[in-house]
Amino acid sequence: MHRHKRGTLTRNIGVSALGLVAVLGIAACSSDGTDNAPVASLSNPSPSSVAASASVPAGVEKDSVLDLNSTKDMTGVVTTVPINKSPYIDHLPDICQFIPDSVVQQLGATRKKKGFTGTRLITQGCVIQPPLGELTFSINAAIYVNNIRELLTRPENRIFRSNVEIASSLRGTAFQDTGVDLNDGRGYENCRVAWGTFYGAAVISFDINPGYKANTCERAISAAQEIAPFMPKSPSQMRSTP
């Protein structure tokens, strides 16, 4: 059984998503295993087709990071909009729908499951796991409305490596939260790779269970390189899903 459970995360700017970075990267399971879903079928709705028009305040510049209806490819765009002014609260999609089954399998896993349900979400993720019964590792692909500076500058963070190559034009930072990511004496350990995006930040984390040996930061970097090309590229893809 894993040490954290999936839950509902609501907007709380006083606490912010920063204090919950450590939680989202952990896989969820119930006592009887019923909370573990198989890999989602490729018949899932295509993220690019989930583009119903969203309400945008008057005065928002077309195709800016604040334009929720923009279809512009914003790969490489890094927002500086703070969490309390982000238009993407309430507009976080199911990231599992973006990650193909082939990528899940490439990562040595067979299952993926949406991280959070509820409203006023400030973070969303997709938990990726090996076959049911193999309590070895989990990977989480998460998106945050925090901008990258807000995400990385917490005093608890220990930067493992900067300027990590995620893709030819994309660089990230590998880090650990010293409060929860380091080996806790029982064998749990986690590492994350984060990079700035038009909506805030993307974070890929790799978590190991007791008895499983792996370099968590190297595995997180490898997972980020596989997943990053499939993450949301335009504001119009940022639509919450049930």
N, C-alpha and C positions, 0 to 999 in steps of 0.2 A: 504494500500500500504506500502510496506517495504521501508526502508530508503536507501538501496543500491541496485545497479543493477549489474547483471552479465555482464562481459565484457571480452575483450581480454587482457591478461597479457603477456607482452613480457619481455625478459631478459634485466635487467638493474642492473648490479652489483653495480653501485654507490648507487642506492636506496636499492636494494636487496629485497628479499621476506619478510624480517623482518618487513619492514614498511607497509606491506600489510597483515599481520597476521589478523588484525581486519576486513579487508574487506571481505575476503573469507568466513568467518563464517556466513555471512548474506545472507538470502534468496533473490531471485530475482523474480520480477514479473513485468508485463507490465500493462498499464493503463486499458486494457480490459481483463486482466487475461490470455491472449494467450501465455504468456511465462511460464506457469505452466503446466508441462507435467504430465501425470498419471504415476503411478508406472511402471517402465520398465518391460516388459514381461520376464519370465524366459527363453524364447527362445533366449535371448541375447547371443552373443558368449561367451563361457566360457573363463575367463581370462587365464587359463592355456593353452588354445589352441592358444592364440595370441602370438606366439613365433618365428616369423620370425627372421632369423639371423641378428644381428646388427654388424656394423663395430667396431672393438676393436683395439686400437693402439698396435703396436708391443711392446712386453715387459710386457704387463699386465699379472699378475699372474693368472693362471686358478683358477676359483672359489673364487677369491677375490671379494671384494665389487665393484671393478672397472671393473669386467668381465661381460659385459652386456648380454652375452650369457649363463651365469651360470644358471643351474637348481637346484643348491644346496639350500636347505631350510636354510634361514638365519634368521629365527625367533630368536630374542634375540641379534643379532649382531647390534652393534651401531657404526656407522661410525664417524670418526673425520675429514673426508675430507671437506675442506671449500667450500663454495658455488661457488667460482670462479674457482674451479678445479673439480667440480662435473661432472661425465659423464652422469648424469640423466637429465640434461637440454636437452629438445627435446625428452625425453623418459619418459613422465608422462602419464600413462593410464587413461582412464575413470573409476574412482573409483566406479561409480554407477554399473558397470558391476560386481564388486566384492561382492556387498552387496545384499543378497537374499531378495526377497519380504517378506519372513517370518520375517526377522529382521526389515524391515521397519514397518511392521504391529505391531511387538512387541514393537516398540518405540512409538506407538500411531499415526503413520502417514500413509499416503496412496500414497504419490507421492515422486519421486526422480528425480533430474535433474542435468546433468553435469554442473559444475561450470564455466569453462572457455573454450573458443575456441581460436584458433590461433597457432602461432609457437613461438619457443624460450621460452616456458613456464618454469617458475621456481616454480610454485605451481599449483596444480589441486585439485578439490574437487567435492563432491556430495552433493547437497542441498536436504535435506529430510524434507517434510512438511506434515501437516495434510490436510484433505480434502479442496478443493478449497472453499474459502469463510470463512474458519476458520482462521482468522489472530491472532493466539495465540502464536505459537512458531515455530522455525525452528532449525534443526540440520544440521551441516555441517561436513562431513568426509573429511579431507584434507591431502594431502601429500606435503612435501616441500623438496627442494634440500638443504636447510640449514641444517647443523648438529644441534643436539639438544642444544648444548651450544650456538651457534649463535642465536638460536631461543629464548632461555629463558633469556639471559643476557641483554636484552634491559632495560635501566633504567626506562622505562614506565611501565614495568611489575610488578605486585604485586603478589607474590607467595601466593596462598591460602593454598595449602597443597603439601608437597613433599612425595615421596615414596607411592604414591597412587597405590593400587593393581588393576591392569587392568586384569591380568590373573595370574595363579599360578607362572609363571616365568617372568612376565612382570610388571614393575613398571613405573609410570608416574608422572607428576607434574600438579596440577590444578592451574591455574593462570588467572589473568585478566589484560588487558591493561588499565591502569588508564585513558588514554586519550579517550578511546571510549567504554569500556566495562561496566563501572559503570552506574547506573541509571542516565539518562540525564535530569531528571525532567519531562519528558513526559511518562516515564514508560519503555523505552527500557533498556535492560540490557543483558549482555552476559558473559559467562565464558567458558574457554577452558581447555582441558586436553591434554598434549603432552607427547610423549615418543620418544626416539631415535630409529632409524632403520638403516638398511644397506644402504638405499638410502638418508637418511637425517633425517627427522622427520615426525611423523604422529600427527595430531591435530584433536580432536573432539570438536566441540563447540556447545553450546546450547544458543539460543537467544530467549528472550521473547518480545512480543509486549505489548503496554499499555493495562492495564486491566487484563492481565493474571498473576496470582500469581504462582511463583515457585522458588525453590532454584536452581539458574542456575548452580552452581558448582556441586551440588549433581546430578542434571540431566545430566550434561556433563559427569560426572564419570560413571553414569549408562549407558549412551549411548556408551561410550568408551568400557565398558566391553562387550556390545553386539556386537559391530562392529569390534573390534580388531582382533578376530579370522579369519576374512575374508579379511583382508588387504593383499597386496602383500607380498609374502614370499621369492621370488627369483628374481634375476635380469632379468631373461628371461620373467617375467611377466610385466616388465616395458617397455611397448610399447605404444607410443602415438596412439590415435584413433581419427577419424574424429569427 
